[in-house]
Each structure stands twice: as C-alpha cells, then as structure tokens.
Amino acid sequence: MAAATHEQFMAKLAKGKPVPAIALIGEERYLREMCRQKLVEAYVPEGARQWGVSRFSLAEVKLDRILRQAETLPMLSPCQVVFVQDLEALEELGDEAREETVERLQEYLERPAPFTVLVLEAEKLDQRTKLAKMLEKNALVVSMELAGGGDEDKRRAAAIEAAMPIALEMARDAGVSLDEDAAEELVTILNGELAGIRTEIAKLATYAGARKRVTLEDVDAVVVSEQRYSVWQLADMLAARDRQRAMVFLDSLLREGEDPIGLLGALAWMYRKLIEAQEAPAGLNGWQAASRLRMRPQAAEVALRTARKMPREQLLAGLHVLCEADSRLKGGAKEMQGRAVVEFMLARLTA
C-alpha cells in the first residue's frame, strides 16, 4: 500500500480521533515540521505541552526507554505525543539487536497505549526491510515528499504544483492573502522548496504591511528583483558556452553571499523564460515581450535575444541539469559541497 500524502494525513487529523502510530518518511523538512506542529495542536492542550510532548532520537536513546515513555500516562493531558527521530538508526544495529528491537517495536504497535500518539520519523527507509513492512502494517505511513516517482523534470513540476496550496496556507498563517499568480511565481522561482518559500513569505508579509495582500508585483519587487535578474548576465555566457567567464561570474555571486539553491532556482526560471521566448511571435519589442513573458522590458529583450542563440535541445537539457543539481543540494550538501555542486552544474551547462 502506498504511503499517504501529507494532504490525506491532514484530512485524517481533522477528524479528531488520535492515530496510535504514525511514520513520517521523507526528506522534506518543512512538511515534517508542519506535521509535527499540527499533531501537537490536535492532541495536546496548549497549557499541557510541557508534559504532553516528548522528543527522542534513536541515534541517542534506546527504544525501550522511548516505549516506557509511550506507556506512561501523561500529566495534565488526556493524550501525549511522542516524537522519535532517526528511525534509520535501527538499520545500523547488528542483525540480532536489530531483530530484537524491531520485534519490540512491533509488540508495542500491535497493542499501543490508548493515550499516546507515537510518531516515528526517517528521511529514508528501505522498503524491502522487515521494519518498513511492519510499519506499513501497524502504523499510518505518511510521505514527507511533495512529489513521488518519475524523472527529475516530472518530479520537479509535481513538487511545484504541490507547493502551491502550502504557500497559500503559509501566507494565511503569516496574516496576509497571497494572490494566485503571486503564489505561482513564488513557488516556481524557488523550485517548490518549502523552507525558502516560508522565509520569503515572511518578508512579503512585512512588505505588504497594512494591505494584508501580496501581489505578483510584490513578489517581483521583494523576492527576486536582484537575484532573478542578475542571472541574465550569465545568459550570453551560457549561450556562447564561455565556461571561463561563467565561472568567474559564479564565483563573484557566491562570494557576495548568493545562496546556491536560490541561484539554481533563478537559473531554472531563466531557462523556462527562454523557452517561452522561443515560442513568442517574431518582431516583438521589449515592452510587448515584457507583457507576454511577465518580465521587465530590459530583461525581456535579453530573453528574446538569447533565445535565438540557444537551441531548444540545449535549453531542455539545461533544465534537466539544474534539476539534478537541485536534488543534490536539497539532499544535504554542506557549504563547500554546495559550491562544488553549482560549479559542476555550470561546467555541464557550458559543455
């Protein structure tokens, strides 16, 4: 049986009946944080959360200690939520210890404490293992990913689509409304990366102020006014496959504090705009192109000029390269590794 999506999980949560055991599996950290927050809000009264919420890591604490907490009646609350991170640590145990630990967990899940919601978390879990199969049978398994299988491009498109309603909810939580076209632009430029979207929505809410409404113009002014348009300086270098100049320009961006993930998002946005520019009627001036492409006139003229220099196959291949680099960065690359990822990406784009 496939894992439930976070939307299905939220719908189940809204029914109000506690779920004895939940497994949150996936790498999307914002989704996991959101699910944790909703679980606590749903099952533990605000005044009792000091006693009704426990957090453990299986990399630091043995399972028996955690299950003893789960089997202990909570103070001042009809229900407790016990979060257990690093479920993958069980797979690193020796064969005998792993077998005993999984059996102990199975015993608990078959007869869970009625006053406890046990939340097991893992970024990745081999579905062929006994642990994964046991969780599928005895717990509600929820995918902490915005998109499932398929190639990189399809996963990215699905992630952007799935991020739209979440961005709108984030805006409501921040006390503002987010126009649909503004939400679409925001999640597209940020590649559906939820943590980045939340950060930018906080900025947008401050910018909107008393208006309490965020428009497409606000997104253009606040989120991407410099980051997005600076990448057009790379356009001619990429079209000419001038690797040396492109690397020097990339180095200057990184030295100035440009975030690699944000840079990838801006480049992916640029490639999509170049594809749109190729599809535009011939003879458009800067203002007409700006209206069609929803860009500033100066950048729209650059897009039209560059689109004539780059074959469509090069643009489509470039998007694929950017998607692969985005996946590597979101997989947890450190600062220096992040620099290596974007440098390798640029080398491929200019190959």
N, C-alpha and C positions, 0 to 999 in steps of 0.2 A: 504494500500500500504506500502511495506517495505521501511525503510529508505535507502537513497542512501549510498553507501560506500564512503570512502574518495577518492578512485581512480575515481569513477564516478563523484564526486564533482570536482576533479582536471580537468577532461576532459571537464566538463561543463565550468569551469573557463577559460580554454584555448581558448574557443570560443570568449571571449572578451566582451560579452554583459552582463551588470550588472544584477544581480539577486536581485529583490527588498527586499526579506526577506529570511533569512537563519537561520535554527535552528541546532546548533551543540549539539548533545545529546550523552553523554557517558563519561567515566572516564579516558580515555587515554589522559593524559595531553599533551604529545608531539604532538599527532595528532592535538589537538586543537590549540596548539601554531603554528604548521606548517600551518594550515588552515588560522589562523589569518594573518600570515605573507604573505601568497600567496594572500589573499584578498586585503591587503593594497598595495602590489606590483602591483596587477592587475588594481586597480581602482583609486588610488590616486598618482599623480606625486610626486616624492621624495621631491621636494622643497616645496610642499604644505601640507605635512603630519602633520605639527604642527597645522594646522587649519582644515584639512580634515579628521582627525581621532579622534573620541571621545570614551571614555570608561566610563561605568556606572555599578553599581551593584544595582539590585532591592532590595537587603537587606539594602541598604542605601539611595536610591533615589526613589521617587515615579515615576510611569510610565508616568504621564502627563509631568513631567519635561524632561524625555528622548524623548518622542514623539515630544515635542516642538523643541528639537534639530534636530530630524529627519526631521521635516517640515521646518527647516530654511535653506535657500540657503547657501552653504558653500563659504568661501572666497578663492579666488585664485585657485580653483579646480573645474572641471566640475562635480565631484562626491565626496561624503563623505561616510565614513564607520563608522557606529555607533555600537560599541560592547556593549552588555548588558549581564552581568554575573548574576548568581544566579537566574535564571528564576524560580527555585523551590520555591523561597520566595513567589510567588503569591499563592501557595497552602496553605501557612500558614496563610493567611488572613482569617478573618471571612467570613461566607457564603455570606453576602450581598456585602461586599467590594470586595471579590474575583470575584463575578459575574459581578460587575460593571467594574472592572479592565480588566477582560478577554474580555468583550464586547467592551471596549475602544480600546484594542489592535486589536480586530477583525476589528473594524471600520477602523483603520489605515491600516491594512494589505489588506483590500479589495480595498483601494484607496491609495496606498503607494506613497510617494514623488518620482518623477522620477529621482531625483539627489542623492538619498540615498540608500545605502545597509545596511539594519538593520540586525544585527547578534545577535540572541538570544542563550544563552548558558545555559546548565544544565547538571549536572553529571548524574542525574536520573530523569525520568519523568514518572508518572503513565499513561500508555497508555489508561486507561479507563476514564480519566478525560476529561472535556469539553475543557480544554486548549490544551491537546495533540491532540485531534481530530480536533480542529480548526487550529492548526499549520500544521497538515497533509494536510489540505485542502488549506491553504493560504500561505504556505512557503515551501521552499526546506529543508526537514529534512535530516540531514546527520549524520550517526552513527560515533561516536568517539570511536569506538572499533575495534580492529584488527580481532576479531572473534565473531561470533554470538552464537546461542544456542548450545545444546548438552551437554554431560557430561564434567567434568573438563579436562580429558585427551584429548578429541577431540578438545575442545576449545583451549587448550594449543598448540596442534600440529598445529591447524589452525593459531593461533597467530604467531607462529614461521615462518610458511610459508609466512604469510602476511608481516612479518617484513623484509624479505629478500630484496625485491626491495627498501624498505625505507632505509635500511642500505647502499645499493649501492648508493642511492641518497645522503645520508649524507656524504659518502666518497667523492663524486664528489664535493659537497659544500665545503668540507674541503681541496680540491685541490689534492686529491690522487685517484688512482683507487684501488678498493678492489677486489681481486681475489674471484671467486665464492665460492671455498671451504673455504676460509678465512671468507667470509660473513656467510656461513652456520655454521661454528664453533662458530663464534661470537654470532649470534642470538640464537643459541642453548644453549650455556653456560649461557647466560643472560636471557633465558626464553622469548625471544621476547620483553623484557622490553625496550622501545624505549629511554627513558631518559638515562638509563645506557649504551645503545649501542652508543648513541651520545657522551657521556663522554669518552668511550673507543676509539672511532674513532678519537677523538681529540688527545689522547695520541699516537695512532698508526701513525697518520699523522706526528707528531713531530718525532717519532722514525724512520719512513721511510725517512724523510729528502729529499735530492735531488733525491732519487729514484722515488718518487711520486707514489709508488706502494706498497700496503700492501699484504703480502703473508700469507699463513697458518702458516709458521714458525714465522712470526712477531706476529700473534695473540697468538701463544703458548708462545712466549718469554715475551710479554708485558702484555697481559690481564690476563692470567690465570696461569702463571708459578708457583706462590706461592699459590694463592687462590684455584686453582683447585686441585693441588696435595696434599695440606695439608689435604683435606678431606679423603684421603686414609688412614690416621692414624685412622679415625673413622671406616673403613671398618670392621676390625676384631671385634671391639666392637659391631657393629650392627649385624654382623653375629652371635655373641655369645649372643646377646640381653643383653649386660652388661650395664645396664642403668646408674649405678653409675659412672663408668669410662667415659662413653659417656658424661654425664652431666658435669663432671669436665673438660673434654676437650672442650666442647662447651663454658663453662664459660671462659676458657683461650682465646679462639678465640674472643669472644665478648669483653673481657677486652682489647685485643690488637687492637680493632677498626674494627674488621671484620663487614662488612655490612650484616644485616640479609638477605636481598634479594639476595645479591651476594652469600652468603653461601648456600641459598636454590638452586640457580642455579647450584652451584658446586656439591651439593649433587645429584640433578636431573641428571646432566651429569654423575656422578659416577654410579648411578643406571642403566642408559642406557648402559654404558660401561660394566657393569656386565652382563646385558642381552646379549650383543654382545659376551662377553667372553664365556657364556654358549653355544653359537651357534658355537664357534670355534672348529676346529678339535682337537682331543686329541693329546697330545705329542708335542705341540708347545713349543719352547724355548722362552726365553724373547725377543730376537730380532725378531723372527718370529711373536710373539704376538704383539710386538710394531708396526710392519708394518701393520698387519691386523687391529689392533684397533686404529691406528694412535695415539700412546701414547709413552711416554718414556719407555725404556725397564724395568726399575725397577718398575714403576707403572703398566706396563702390566703384570708382574709376580704376583704382588699383586692382580690384577684383576682376573687373572686365578685362583689363589689360593682361593680367597674369593668367586668367582662364584660357586665353588664346594661346598661351605658350606651353601649357601643361596638358598633355593628352589625358583623356578621361581615365584610361587604364592606370596612369600614374597617380591620379587623384584617388581612385578606388583602392589601389594598393597602399597608398599612404594612409588612408583611414584604417586599414587593417593593421598596419604597423603601429599606429597610435593606440589602437585598442589593445594590442598585445602589451605595449609599454604601460598603459594604464592599469592593466591587470597585475603586472609585476609590481608596480608601485603600491597598489592597494593591497597587495599580498604581504606588505610589511617591510618594504625596503627601508634601510636606515638612510640617514642624510647623505653620506658619501656614496652608498649604493644607489640612492636616488639619482645622484648626479651621473653615475655611470649608466643608469638606465636611459636617461634622456640623451646622453651623448651617443650611446649606441643607436637609439631611435633616429637621431639626426643623421648619423652615418648611413643608416638604411634609407632614409628619405632622400639623401643626395647620392645614393649609389648609382 
